[in-house]
Amino acid sequence: MQQQDYQKVFEATAEFLKDPFHEIFHTMVFLNDASLPEYSKYVSKPIALEVIKANLESKKYSTPAEWYNDINRMYQNAIEYHYKSPVGTKEIGILATYLQWKFKKQYKNMLIKSDKEWLNKVIKKSNQITEIMQNMPISSRRSSNLSSYVKKMDSVTEPMKPIDVTPTVEKLNNSLSDVEFRQDIYQLLKETEGIVPGTIPNDTIDFEKLKPGTQNIIKDYVNRH
């Protein structure tokens, strides 16, 4: 890890350790902890700030992305156990959800030009629209308002900014449980990119590789629904 990246993530970790809202994340929670019944049922890889700090001090992380993933996993573990499970403490789950959102938002602001590769590595997985191809509707049709989005495609030549990609994909994946929404996205991808089930490896779409027009009409559609 480059020195400037190391300094940045080390300082961020130190701030978390001083923050009273992060106190519950200081110490490692083990899978067999008697005070947290069924913890191993919801969490497979525990992590804590003290462990993350030790990893930094021992130069265990070779990239900032590895540090980012551990911090994010720390929040996600708390969300899985305390918010999604029936045995956790909901207040802790809500706090973890907020802190995770805040961390992701602040993390983007930490980036500088030399961090472009770092950003790309971190957001690569979240920018893969994995659920779309796995949950395609059997039948397809175009909704009455879909034509207006498709018509915009040819007028757009600039790709979306990287900072706008991740929130767009997150909104997209979070809305795929709606059948009508999913059908519209399917039609947009089919008409603008020629993408249909079975035409791409692992049924995975990399949003950043879509045409600029496709990116932007999907962004418009997602933001209006």
Backbone as CSV, one residue per row, in Angstrom:
resi,resn,N_x,N_y,N_z,CA_x,CA_y,CA_z,C_x,C_y,C_z
1,MET,0.843,-1.188,0.000,0.000,0.000,0.000,0.885,1.247,0.000
2,GLN,0.559,2.207,-0.838,1.330,3.434,-0.890,1.216,4.187,0.430
3,GLN,2.261,4.950,0.765,2.322,5.623,2.050,1.156,6.576,2.256
4,GLN,0.783,7.325,1.216,-0.312,8.284,1.373,-1.641,7.565,1.621
5,ASP,-1.814,6.401,1.007,-3.021,5.614,1.247,-3.013,5.036,2.655
6,TYR,-1.850,4.533,3.057,-1.716,3.962,4.398,-2.028,5.012,5.461
7,GLN,-1.485,6.203,5.293,-1.703,7.274,6.259,-3.174,7.638,6.353
8,LYS,-3.818,7.647,5.221,-5.222,8.026,5.165,-6.113,7.023,5.904
9,VAL,-5.913,5.737,5.643,-6.761,4.735,6.280,-6.389,4.548,7.749
10,PHE,-5.121,4.751,8.093,-4.715,4.641,9.496,-5.371,5.749,10.317
11,GLU,-5.370,6.969,9.782,-6.004,8.093,10.476,-7.509,7.882,10.591
12,ALA,-8.115,7.340,9.562,-9.554,7.076,9.607,-9.874,6.050,10.687
13,THR,-9.064,5.009,10.786,-9.266,3.984,11.813,-9.104,4.568,13.209
14,ALA,-8.125,5.434,13.381,-7.907,6.082,14.679,-9.110,6.934,15.073
15,GLU,-9.714,7.599,14.095,-10.900,8.413,14.363,-12.064,7.533,14.801
16,PHE,-12.222,6.390,14.157,-13.291,5.472,14.549,-13.102,5.010,15.991
17,LEU,-11.859,4.751,16.378,-11.576,4.278,17.733,-11.854,5.346,18.783
18,LYS,-11.777,6.610,18.396,-12.060,7.709,19.329,-13.541,8.063,19.365
19,ASP,-14.273,7.659,18.366,-15.689,8.014,18.251,-16.531,7.174,19.209
20,PRO,-17.287,7.798,20.124,-18.087,7.028,21.088,-19.129,6.124,20.433
21,PHE,-19.606,6.503,19.247,-20.599,5.674,18.563,-19.996,4.367,18.044
22,HIS,-18.673,4.315,17.954,-17.994,3.109,17.481,-17.482,2.238,18.624
23,GLU,-17.819,2.587,19.845,-17.291,1.846,20.990,-17.658,0.364,20.931
24,ILE,-18.858,0.066,20.450,-19.295,-1.335,20.400,-18.525,-2.138,19.350
25,PHE,-17.775,-1.441,18.496,-17.018,-2.130,17.451,-15.535,-2.288,17.801
26,HIS,-15.144,-1.860,19.000,-13.730,-1.894,19.377,-13.184,-3.312,19.497
27,THR,-13.886,-4.145,20.241,-13.366,-5.455,20.633,-13.948,-6.579,19.786
28,MET,-13.133,-7.556,19.512,-13.537,-8.704,18.708,-14.639,-9.505,19.395
29,VAL,-15.666,-9.852,18.647,-16.728,-10.732,19.133,-16.535,-12.090,18.470
30,PHE,-16.403,-13.129,19.265,-16.145,-14.455,18.715,-17.450,-15.201,18.453
31,LEU,-17.394,-16.142,17.554,-18.600,-16.841,17.116,-19.292,-17.598,18.240
32,ASN,-18.527,-18.033,19.252,-19.107,-18.804,20.357,-19.389,-17.942,21.584
33,ASP,-19.473,-16.641,21.406,-19.723,-15.728,22.528,-21.085,-16.042,23.157
34,ALA,-21.072,-16.404,24.442,-22.300,-16.799,25.134,-23.278,-15.645,25.298
35,SER,-22.777,-14.416,25.277,-23.661,-13.262,25.458,-24.446,-12.922,24.196
36,LEU,-24.083,-13.555,23.088,-24.775,-13.309,21.816,-25.263,-14.644,21.251
37,PRO,-26.435,-15.085,21.677,-26.949,-16.385,21.223,-27.117,-16.445,19.706
38,GLU,-26.739,-17.574,19.147,-26.883,-17.839,17.707,-26.060,-16.882,16.839
39,TYR,-25.022,-16.293,17.408,-24.217,-15.327,16.647,-23.601,-15.969,15.400
40,SER,-23.123,-17.191,15.552,-22.480,-17.874,14.424,-23.462,-18.214,13.313
41,LYS,-24.736,-18.163,13.611,-25.760,-18.446,12.597,-25.876,-17.301,11.602
42,TYR,-25.538,-16.087,12.053,-25.714,-14.901,11.214,-24.393,-14.268,10.779
43,VAL,-23.324,-14.590,11.486,-22.017,-13.997,11.173,-20.995,-15.113,10.974
44,SER,-20.255,-15.056,9.882,-19.262,-16.100,9.607,-17.826,-15.618,9.800
45,LYS,-17.604,-14.313,9.629,-16.246,-13.770,9.747,-16.251,-12.519,10.632
46,PRO,-16.103,-12.691,11.944,-16.082,-11.530,12.849,-14.874,-10.641,12.569
47,ILE,-15.032,-9.359,12.858,-13.941,-8.392,12.706,-14.215,-7.234,13.654
48,ALA,-13.176,-6.549,14.105,-13.338,-5.422,15.024,-12.270,-4.380,14.739
49,LEU,-12.487,-3.172,15.261,-11.554,-2.075,15.008,-10.152,-2.370,15.530
50,GLU,-10.064,-3.007,16.695,-8.746,-3.324,17.245,-7.979,-4.277,16.327
51,VAL,-8.689,-5.199,15.712,-8.061,-6.135,14.774,-7.631,-5.398,13.514
52,ILE,-8.487,-4.510,13.037,-8.175,-3.735,11.832,-6.958,-2.847,12.068
53,LYS,-6.894,-2.224,13.248,-5.737,-1.395,13.581,-4.464,-2.243,13.616
54,ALA,-4.558,-3.429,14.220,-3.397,-4.329,14.286,-2.965,-4.765,12.882
55,ASN,-3.933,-4.991,12.020,-3.617,-5.366,10.636,-2.872,-4.245,9.921
56,LEU,-3.272,-3.017,10.201,-2.588,-1.865,9.601,-1.161,-1.750,10.126
57,GLU,-1.011,-1.910,11.426,0.315,-1.778,12.039,1.277,-2.865,11.567
58,SER,0.744,-4.031,11.263,1.593,-5.134,10.792,1.680,-5.185,9.267
59,LYS,1.130,-4.147,8.624,1.185,-4.041,7.157,0.509,-5.232,6.471
60,LYS,-0.548,-5.722,7.064,-1.242,-6.878,6.491,-2.010,-6.507,5.231
61,TYR,-2.529,-5.274,5.197,-3.304,-4.847,4.034,-2.371,-4.392,2.912
62,SER,-2.519,-4.985,1.760,-1.690,-4.587,0.618,-2.339,-3.490,-0.212
63,THR,-3.652,-3.309,-0.041,-4.373,-2.248,-0.756,-5.382,-1.601,0.182
64,PRO,-5.738,-0.340,-0.058,-6.777,0.303,0.740,-8.112,-0.421,0.633
65,ALA,-8.342,-1.083,-0.495,-9.603,-1.793,-0.688,-9.782,-2.900,0.346
66,GLU,-8.694,-3.549,0.746,-8.774,-4.601,1.757,-9.192,-4.018,3.100
67,TRP,-8.646,-2.857,3.424,-9.054,-2.156,4.655,-10.529,-1.781,4.580
68,TYR,-10.938,-1.226,3.449,-12.332,-0.825,3.247,-13.268,-2.015,3.455
69,ASN,-12.922,-3.151,2.895,-13.780,-4.330,2.990,-13.934,-4.798,4.432
70,ASP,-12.866,-4.701,5.228,-12.955,-5.105,6.630,-13.826,-4.145,7.433
71,ILE,-13.677,-2.846,7.199,-14.530,-1.874,7.894,-15.986,-2.109,7.525
72,ASN,-16.241,-2.292,6.253,-17.606,-2.508,5.790,-18.180,-3.802,6.369
73,ARG,-17.351,-4.847,6.452,-17.796,-6.121,7.022,-18.113,-5.979,8.507
74,MET,-17.374,-5.131,9.192,-17.626,-4.881,10.608,-19.048,-4.363,10.815
75,TYR,-19.443,-3.385,9.991,-20.805,-2.860,10.072,-21.822,-3.917,9.646
76,GLN,-21.517,-4.607,8.561,-22.468,-5.577,8.019,-22.728,-6.716,8.988
77,ASN,-21.711,-7.153,9.722,-21.909,-8.191,10.735,-22.930,-7.745,11.772
78,ALA,-22.800,-6.496,12.220,-23.736,-5.966,13.218,-25.139,-5.857,12.643
79,ILE,-25.233,-5.484,11.377,-26.541,-5.375,10.727,-27.197,-6.749,10.622
80,GLU,-26.415,-7.741,10.209,-26.956,-9.094,10.036,-27.477,-9.656,11.358
81,TYR,-26.709,-9.453,12.439,-27.105,-10.049,13.716,-28.118,-9.200,14.474
82,HIS,-27.861,-7.916,14.571,-28.695,-7.080,15.430,-29.934,-6.508,14.735
83,TYR,-29.903,-6.419,13.426,-31.045,-5.811,12.726,-31.895,-6.848,11.995
84,LYS,-31.246,-7.793,11.340,-31.987,-8.751,10.524,-32.426,-9.995,11.283
85,SER,-31.723,-10.314,12.372,-32.071,-11.525,13.118,-33.069,-11.184,14.228
86,PRO,-33.823,-12.177,14.709,-34.799,-11.928,15.783,-34.175,-11.903,17.171
87,VAL,-32.890,-12.218,17.291,-32.268,-12.325,18.615,-31.353,-11.155,18.951
88,GLY,-31.095,-10.280,17.998,-30.180,-9.171,18.228,-30.839,-7.970,18.881
89,THR,-30.061,-6.913,19.055,-30.545,-5.653,19.623,-30.770,-4.670,18.485
90,LYS,-32.035,-4.366,18.213,-32.385,-3.564,17.037,-31.684,-2.211,17.021
91,GLU,-31.543,-1.587,18.197,-30.905,-0.270,18.253,-29.472,-0.322,17.711
92,ILE,-28.758,-1.393,18.033,-27.390,-1.546,17.531,-27.407,-1.746,16.021
93,GLY,-28.378,-2.508,15.547,-28.502,-2.722,14.114,-28.778,-1.443,13.356
94,ILE,-29.635,-0.603,13.920,-29.955,0.683,13.296,-28.725,1.583,13.280
95,LEU,-27.987,1.601,14.401,-26.763,2.399,14.473,-25.750,1.917,13.435
96,ALA,-25.584,0.610,13.324,-24.630,0.057,12.361,-25.018,0.415,10.930
97,THR,-26.313,0.396,10.650,-26.793,0.758,9.316,-26.447,2.200,8.996
98,TYR,-26.649,3.082,9.964,-26.327,4.500,9.761,-24.823,4.707,9.593
99,LEU,-24.034,4.073,10.452,-22.577,4.244,10.387,-22.010,3.692,9.080
100,GLN,-22.588,2.600,8.603,-22.134,2.047,7.327,-22.428,3.020,6.185
101,TRP,-23.626,3.581,6.188,-23.994,4.570,5.161,-23.070,5.780,5.222
102,LYS,-22.809,6.257,6.429,-21.938,7.414,6.613,-20.516,7.099,6.151
103,PHE,-20.045,5.904,6.474,-18.692,5.495,6.077,-18.546,5.470,4.558
104,LYS,-19.512,4.873,3.877,-19.443,4.798,2.416,-19.451,6.190,1.798
105,LYS,-20.246,7.075,2.390,-20.327,8.446,1.877,-19.012,9.183,2.109
106,GLN,-18.446,9.066,3.301,-17.193,9.740,3.617,-16.028,9.139,2.844
107,TYR,-16.096,7.847,2.621,-15.017,7.172,1.910,-14.851,7.755,0.512
108,LYS,-15.943,8.057,-0.155,-15.855,8.656,-1.483,-15.141,10.000,-1.414
109,ASN,-15.429,10.758,-0.365,-14.818,12.081,-0.231,-13.333,12.008,0.109
110,MET,-12.858,10.851,0.553,-11.443,10.688,0.876,-10.591,10.547,-0.376
111,LEU,-11.243,10.228,-1.490,-10.484,9.911,-2.696,-9.879,11.142,-3.343
112,ILE,-8.683,10.966,-3.891,-8.038,12.001,-4.687,-7.699,11.386,-6.041
113,LYS,-7.151,12.171,-6.952,-6.927,11.679,-8.309,-6.097,10.403,-8.340
114,SER,-5.084,10.334,-7.509,-4.209,9.166,-7.529,-4.896,7.916,-6.994
115,ASP,-6.097,8.081,-6.450,-6.818,6.948,-5.879,-7.787,6.304,-6.869
116,LYS,-7.707,6.675,-8.128,-8.687,6.181,-9.098,-8.694,4.650,-9.154
117,GLU,-7.515,4.049,-9.135,-7.446,2.584,-9.180,-8.075,1.978,-7.930
118,TRP,-7.822,2.618,-6.780,-8.407,2.163,-5.515,-9.928,2.160,-5.619
119,LEU,-10.490,3.253,-6.085,-11.938,3.363,-6.210,-12.486,2.280,-7.129
120,ASN,-11.835,2.087,-8.255,-12.321,1.104,-9.217,-12.359,-0.298,-8.623
121,LYS,-11.334,-0.650,-7.829,-11.297,-1.972,-7.217,-12.423,-2.137,-6.203
122,VAL,-12.672,-1.080,-5.432,-13.668,-1.160,-4.371,-15.075,-1.264,-4.928
123,ILE,-15.384,-0.468,-5.964,-16.763,-0.426,-6.456,-17.034,-1.455,-7.539
124,LYS,-16.014,-2.183,-7.978,-16.199,-3.108,-9.094,-17.310,-4.105,-8.805
125,LYS,-17.276,-4.695,-7.613,-18.267,-5.714,-7.298,-19.662,-5.117,-7.192
126,SER,-19.779,-3.936,-6.579,-21.095,-3.330,-6.413,-21.666,-2.837,-7.725
127,ASN,-20.809,-2.659,-8.733,-21.278,-2.189,-10.028,-21.678,-3.327,-10.958
128,GLN,-21.647,-4.535,-10.468,-22.101,-5.659,-11.266,-23.565,-5.928,-10.947
129,ILE,-24.387,-5.812,-11.943,-25.825,-5.967,-11.727,-26.133,-7.458,-11.735
130,THR,-25.732,-8.145,-10.696,-25.800,-9.602,-10.685,-27.221,-10.142,-10.656
131,GLU,-28.140,-9.406,-10.028,-29.470,-9.952,-9.835,-30.360,-9.823,-11.057
132,ILE,-30.053,-8.890,-11.941,-30.931,-8.655,-13.080,-31.066,-9.906,-13.938
133,MET,-29.928,-10.472,-14.350,-29.977,-11.607,-15.250,-30.474,-12.870,-14.551
134,GLN,-30.332,-12.919,-13.228,-30.774,-14.090,-12.485,-32.268,-14.039,-12.184
135,ASN,-32.879,-12.883,-12.322,-34.294,-12.721,-11.974,-35.102,-12.134,-13.118
136,MET,-34.743,-12.472,-14.339,-35.463,-11.962,-15.491,-36.890,-12.514,-15.508
137,PRO,-37.853,-11.692,-15.904,-39.218,-12.194,-16.055,-39.299,-13.155,-17.236
138,ILE,-40.219,-14.084,-17.179,-40.373,-15.039,-18.274,-40.861,-14.331,-19.533
139,SER,-41.831,-13.447,-19.368,-42.330,-12.684,-20.508,-41.777,-11.278,-20.449
140,SER,-41.748,-10.609,-21.590,-41.240,-9.243,-21.628,-42.241,-8.348,-22.326
141,ARG,-42.252,-7.123,-21.947,-43.129,-6.145,-22.569,-42.609,-4.768,-22.231
142,ARG,-43.034,-3.793,-22.951,-42.584,-2.427,-22.707,-43.724,-1.641,-22.070
143,SER,-43.441,-0.965,-20.954,-44.459,-0.133,-20.323,-44.674,1.119,-21.158
144,SER,-45.786,1.782,-20.916,-46.177,2.913,-21.758,-45.184,4.065,-21.718
145,ASN,-44.446,4.219,-20.612,-43.536,5.363,-20.502,-42.089,5.007,-20.829
146,LEU,-41.832,3.775,-21.285,-40.464,3.342,-21.514,-39.868,3.947,-22.777
147,SER,-40.713,4.211,-23.758,-40.221,4.740,-25.036,-39.477,6.052,-24.862
148,SER,-39.961,6.896,-23.960,-39.336,8.207,-23.772,-37.906,8.079,-23.275
149,TYR,-37.627,7.028,-22.498,-36.265,6.823,-22.008,-35.355,6.334,-23.129
150,VAL,-35.839,5.404,-23.935,-35.036,4.848,-25.021,-34.684,5.920,-26.039
151,LYS,-35.602,6.852,-26.293,-35.364,7.914,-27.271,-34.207,8.826,-26.859
152,LYS,-33.951,8.914,-25.562,-32.888,9.788,-25.070,-31.491,9.225,-25.332
153,MET,-31.406,7.943,-25.616,-30.111,7.270,-25.636,-29.119,7.881,-26.613
154,ASP,-29.535,8.121,-27.846,-28.610,8.597,-28.874,-28.060,9.982,-28.587
155,SER,-28.751,10.749,-27.752,-28.299,12.111,-27.468,-27.267,12.170,-26.349
156,VAL,-26.997,11.041,-25.712,-26.046,10.992,-24.599,-24.758,10.309,-25.054
157,THR,-23.648,11.019,-24.937,-22.354,10.463,-25.361,-21.345,10.361,-24.225
158,GLU,-21.574,11.104,-23.143,-20.632,11.089,-22.021,-21.033,10.028,-21.002
159,PRO,-20.100,9.160,-20.581,-20.429,8.159,-19.561,-20.672,8.810,-18.207
160,MET,-21.362,8.104,-17.341,-21.614,8.618,-16.002,-20.310,8.750,-15.240
161,LYS,-20.264,9.693,-14.312,-19.101,9.839,-13.448,-19.051,8.654,-12.479
162,PRO,-17.845,8.163,-12.157,-17.733,7.015,-11.248,-18.455,7.218,-9.921
163,ILE,-18.462,8.456,-9.431,-19.093,8.717,-8.128,-20.606,8.543,-8.189
164,ASP,-21.198,8.615,-9.419,-22.641,8.454,-9.578,-23.037,7.011,-9.848
165,VAL,-22.068,6.182,-10.215,-22.382,4.819,-10.623,-22.879,3.973,-9.461
166,THR,-22.137,3.974,-8.357,-22.472,3.099,-7.235,-23.869,3.349,-6.670
167,PRO,-24.266,4.610,-6.355,-25.624,4.813,-5.839,-26.703,4.411,-6.832
168,THR,-26.438,4.580,-8.133,-27.415,4.177,-9.144,-27.605,2.665,-9.136
169,VAL,-26.496,1.918,-9.073,-26.582,0.460,-9.072,-27.219,-0.046,-7.780
170,GLU,-26.930,0.614,-6.666,-27.534,0.218,-5.392,-29.050,0.386,-5.441
171,LYS,-29.511,1.540,-5.963,-30.952,1.776,-6.098,-31.576,0.755,-7.035
172,LEU,-30.864,0.459,-8.100,-31.351,-0.497,-9.088,-31.548,-1.872,-8.472
173,ASN,-30.522,-2.384,-7.811,-30.612,-3.715,-7.211,-31.659,-3.777,-6.105
174,ASN,-31.826,-2.669,-5.374,-32.802,-2.643,-4.286,-34.237,-2.632,-4.785
175,SER,-34.446,-2.303,-6.057,-35.802,-2.204,-6.610,-36.193,-3.413,-7.447
176,LEU,-35.295,-4.379,-7.574,-35.552,-5.503,-8.476,-36.613,-6.474,-7.976
177,SER,-37.043,-6.314,-6.724,-38.113,-7.181,-6.233,-39.455,-6.814,-6.854
178,ASP,-39.541,-5.603,-7.405,-40.758,-5.160,-8.086,-40.768,-5.729,-9.507
179,VAL,-41.767,-6.554,-9.812,-41.801,-7.258,-11.097,-41.863,-6.295,-12.267
180,GLU,-42.718,-5.272,-12.181,-42.855,-4.321,-13.288,-41.550,-3.562,-13.517
181,PHE,-40.920,-3.152,-12.426,-39.634,-2.453,-12.530,-38.609,-3.351,-13.219
182,ARG,-38.545,-4.612,-12.797,-37.569,-5.543,-13.349,-37.811,-5.783,-14.841
183,GLN,-39.080,-5.846,-15.232,-39.403,-6.042,-16.642,-38.959,-4.842,-17.475
184,ASP,-39.149,-3.648,-16.933,-38.730,-2.449,-17.661,-37.212,-2.414,-17.839
185,ILE,-36.478,-2.748,-16.775,-35.022,-2.769,-16.882,-34.580,-3.823,-17.898
186,TYR,-35.251,-4.969,-17.880,-34.948,-6.020,-18.849,-35.124,-5.497,-20.268
187,GLN,-36.228,-4.799,-20.517,-36.486,-4.277,-21.855,-35.462,-3.208,-22.243
188,LEU,-35.098,-2.354,-21.287,-34.097,-1.319,-21.570,-32.766,-1.950,-21.986
189,LEU,-32.343,-2.959,-21.238,-31.078,-3.623,-21.553,-31.155,-4.377,-22.878
190,LYS,-32.304,-4.962,-23.143,-32.473,-5.711,-24.386,-32.451,-4.782,-25.594
191,GLU,-33.128,-3.634,-25.491,-33.254,-2.730,-26.627,-32.015,-1.859,-26.840
192,THR,-31.317,-1.537,-25.762,-30.154,-0.650,-25.906,-28.835,-1.400,-26.035
193,GLU,-28.760,-2.602,-25.444,-27.503,-3.352,-25.429,-27.606,-4.723,-26.096
194,GLY,-28.830,-5.158,-26.366,-29.001,-6.490,-26.928,-28.741,-7.595,-25.925
195,ILE,-28.858,-7.268,-24.636,-28.572,-8.239,-23.580,-29.812,-9.068,-23.277
196,VAL,-29.675,-10.368,-23.379,-30.747,-11.293,-23.024,-30.129,-12.429,-22.214
197,PRO,-30.937,-13.157,-21.436,-30.389,-14.246,-20.620,-29.570,-15.228,-21.449
198,GLY,-28.421,-15.635,-20.913,-27.578,-16.610,-21.579,-26.552,-16.036,-22.535
199,THR,-26.524,-14.699,-22.678,-25.592,-14.094,-23.638,-24.322,-13.570,-22.989
200,ILE,-24.249,-13.565,-21.663,-23.057,-13.065,-20.986,-22.622,-14.054,-19.912
201,PRO,-21.320,-14.142,-19.620,-20.812,-15.088,-18.620,-21.365,-14.806,-17.230
202,ASN,-21.769,-15.856,-16.536,-22.202,-15.780,-15.126,-23.421,-14.894,-14.914
203,ASP,-24.132,-14.555,-15.995,-25.312,-13.699,-15.867,-25.008,-12.437,-15.078
204,THR,-23.844,-11.845,-15.298,-23.416,-10.661,-14.560,-23.145,-9.508,-15.513
205,ILE,-23.680,-8.347,-15.188,-23.511,-7.164,-16.025,-22.650,-6.148,-15.299
206,ASP,-21.606,-5.659,-15.940,-20.784,-4.589,-15.387,-21.363,-3.267,-15.871
207,PHE,-21.953,-2.517,-14.958,-22.654,-1.282,-15.318,-21.747,-0.306,-16.060
208,GLU,-20.477,-0.238,-15.637,-19.557,0.729,-16.231,-19.206,0.404,-17.683
209,LYS,-19.489,-0.829,-18.130,-19.191,-1.202,-19.510,-20.379,-0.976,-20.442
210,LEU,-21.507,-0.552,-19.872,-22.667,-0.246,-20.708,-22.421,1.044,-21.484
211,LYS,-23.157,1.228,-22.566,-23.042,2.450,-23.351,-23.435,3.649,-22.490
212,PRO,-22.814,4.822,-22.730,-23.170,6.017,-21.955,-24.667,6.291,-21.961
213,GLY,-25.293,6.101,-23.112,-26.730,6.335,-23.201,-27.513,5.390,-22.325
214,THR,-27.119,4.118,-22.313,-27.795,3.124,-21.480,-27.629,3.461,-20.006
215,GLN,-26.410,3.814,-19.608,-26.154,4.186,-18.216,-27.084,5.306,-17.767
216,ASN,-27.179,6.322,-18.590,-27.931,7.507,-18.183,-29.441,7.314,-18.211
217,ILE,-29.961,6.530,-19.164,-31.407,6.327,-19.154,-31.806,5.412,-17.999
218,ILE,-30.926,4.467,-17.638,-31.205,3.640,-16.465,-31.162,4.496,-15.204
219,LYS,-30.180,5.412,-15.142,-30.103,6.317,-13.994,-31.379,7.145,-13.883
220,ASP,-31.846,7.709,-14.999,-33.076,8.506,-14.991,-34.264,7.662,-14.555
221,TYR,-34.353,6.455,-15.098,-35.485,5.586,-14.777,-35.490,5.219,-13.297
222,VAL,-34.306,4.843,-12.788,-34.202,4.447,-11.379,-34.558,5.610,-10.459
223,ASN,-34.082,6.807,-10.778,-34.328,7.971,-9.925,-35.790,8.394,-9.909
224,ARG,-36.542,8.025,-10.923,-37.955,8.411,-10.993,-38.889,7.332,-10.472
225,HIS,-38.332,6.256,-10.014,-39.175,5.173,-9.494,-38.754,4.854,-8.071
